[in-house]
Amino acid sequence: MIKTVVNIEGMMCKMCEKHVNMAVIEAFVTENVTSSHKTGETEIITETAPDETKLREAVEKAGYKVISVKSEPYEKKKFGLFRK
């Protein structure tokens, strides 16, 4: 799994977050997408790193500006009493 954090300029409210999330979901197969207008970040969890050019195009087509994109390995957190 890969976690990609995208810094985005122009998100002002919860509806902006939804617009960005939908743009990402329509462009990629994702495990999870969350956006925050307060921090200006969108976090995307995918099996493989998303194509940065395609990601920028999808977000910018929705009306927002991509400032930076950073991908890193991601491991799902394990829940339960007997974690290994």
C-alpha angles and dihedrals in degrees: 000000000000128000114208120191115198121192107214131189121211105038106132106163147006091280090057088053090054092049091053093044092051092048090054094044091051092050101042144028103247139180092207140350125192129172133190122199088193094061096027091232137127119197118204125189114200139157092244132018111278119242104264095213092051090046092052091047092051094049095043091048086058088057103261133111122237111220099178143348124209126178127191137164114279130199121195113243114248119227129201142071097278105051119167 
